[in-house]
Amino acid sequence: MSYEVYKVLHLLGLSLVVLSLGGVIHHVINGGTKQSDAFRKGTMITHGVGLLLLVVAGFGMLAKLGIYSPPGWVIGKIVIWLALGAFVGIAYKKAQLAKKFWVAVPVLVLLSAVLAIYK
């Protein structure tokens, strides 16, 4: 696949992760629980597929760039990926953090973009 295809898949993955996190965080902020979330299964599938697309396409882009030993900016993006992956479960277990996640998600996405653009 071309670098551009990997980039599009990476952006699709990011949009799926942000969509699912926004839904879960909004649900929890409004007093919802894991048990009361009628679309929880769909949300979790969306989140998982998004995370998978992010990591596969991200490593595909690295391969196209000839980067086989991850530099610092890649490590930073992996840490952000892990945080975004964990947020969905933590939001349900610790509802008091949901409002902080509402701010943290776009900040982490912005940081991830800065790391990728400015390497």
C-alpha positions as CSV (number, residue, x, y, z in Angstrom):
1,M,0.0,0.0,0.0
2,S,1.1,3.6,-0.5
3,Y,2.0,6.0,2.2
4,E,-1.1,8.0,1.4
5,V,-3.4,5.0,1.9
6,Y,-1.8,4.3,5.2
7,K,-2.3,8.0,6.2
8,V,-6.0,7.9,5.2
9,L,-6.5,4.7,7.3
10,H,-4.6,6.3,10.2
11,L,-7.0,9.3,10.1
12,L,-10.0,7.0,9.9
13,G,-8.7,5.1,12.9
14,L,-8.3,8.4,14.8
15,S,-11.8,9.5,13.9
16,L,-13.2,6.2,15.2
17,V,-11.3,6.4,18.4
18,V,-12.4,10.0,19.1
19,L,-16.0,9.2,18.1
20,S,-16.2,6.3,20.5
21,L,-14.4,8.1,23.4
22,G,-16.7,11.1,22.9
23,G,-19.8,8.9,23.1
24,V,-18.6,7.1,26.2
25,I,-17.4,10.2,28.0
26,H,-20.6,12.0,27.2
27,H,-22.7,9.1,28.5
28,V,-20.7,8.9,31.7
29,I,-20.8,12.7,32.3
30,N,-24.6,12.5,32.1
31,G,-24.7,9.9,34.8
32,G,-24.7,6.8,32.6
33,T,-23.1,3.5,33.6
34,K,-21.6,0.6,31.6
35,Q,-24.9,-1.3,32.3
36,S,-27.1,1.5,31.1
37,D,-25.2,2.1,27.8
38,A,-27.5,0.7,25.2
39,F,-24.9,0.9,22.4
40,R,-21.9,-0.2,24.5
41,K,-21.0,-3.1,22.3
42,G,-21.0,-0.9,19.1
43,T,-19.0,1.7,20.9
44,M,-16.4,-0.7,22.0
45,I,-16.2,-2.3,18.6
46,T,-15.7,1.1,17.1
47,H,-13.0,1.9,19.6
48,G,-11.2,-1.3,19.0
49,V,-11.3,-1.1,15.3
50,G,-10.1,2.5,15.5
51,L,-7.1,1.6,17.7
52,L,-6.2,-1.3,15.4
53,L,-6.3,1.0,12.3
54,L,-4.2,3.6,14.1
55,V,-1.4,1.1,15.0
56,V,-1.4,-0.9,11.8
57,A,-1.5,2.2,9.6
58,G,1.0,4.1,11.8
59,F,3.5,1.3,11.6
60,G,2.8,1.0,7.8
61,M,3.7,4.7,7.4
62,L,6.9,4.2,9.4
63,A,7.9,1.3,7.2
64,K,7.2,3.4,4.1
65,L,9.4,6.1,5.6
66,G,12.2,3.6,6.3
67,I,12.0,4.0,10.0
68,Y,12.5,0.7,11.7
69,S,13.9,1.8,15.1
70,P,11.4,4.1,16.8
71,P,12.6,7.6,17.5
72,G,11.3,9.6,20.5
73,W,8.4,11.1,18.6
74,V,7.1,7.6,17.8
75,I,7.4,6.5,21.4
76,G,5.4,9.5,22.4
77,K,2.7,8.6,19.9
78,I,2.6,5.0,21.2
79,V,2.1,6.3,24.8
80,I,-0.7,8.6,23.6
81,W,-2.3,5.6,21.8
82,L,-2.1,3.5,25.0
83,A,-3.7,6.4,26.9
84,L,-6.6,6.7,24.4
85,G,-7.0,3.0,24.6
86,A,-7.3,3.0,28.3
87,F,-9.6,6.0,28.6
88,V,-12.7,4.1,27.5
89,G,-12.5,1.6,30.3
90,I,-11.3,4.1,33.0
91,A,-14.2,6.5,32.2
92,Y,-16.7,3.8,33.1
93,K,-14.9,2.8,36.3
94,K,-14.0,6.3,37.5
95,A,-16.8,8.5,36.4
96,Q,-15.3,11.5,38.2
97,L,-12.5,11.6,35.6
98,A,-14.9,11.8,32.6
99,K,-14.9,15.6,32.5
100,K,-11.1,15.6,32.6
101,F,-11.0,13.1,29.7
102,W,-13.3,15.4,27.7
103,V,-10.5,17.9,27.7
104,A,-7.6,15.4,27.7
105,V,-8.7,13.6,24.5
106,P,-8.4,16.6,22.1
107,V,-5.2,17.7,23.9
108,L,-3.7,14.3,23.3
109,V,-4.8,14.3,19.7
110,L,-3.3,17.7,19.2
111,L,0.0,16.6,20.8
112,S,0.0,13.5,18.6
113,A,-0.4,15.6,15.5
114,V,2.4,18.0,16.7
115,L,4.7,15.0,17.2
116,A,4.0,13.6,13.8
117,I,4.3,16.9,11.9
118,Y,7.4,18.3,13.6
119,K,9.1,15.0,14.3
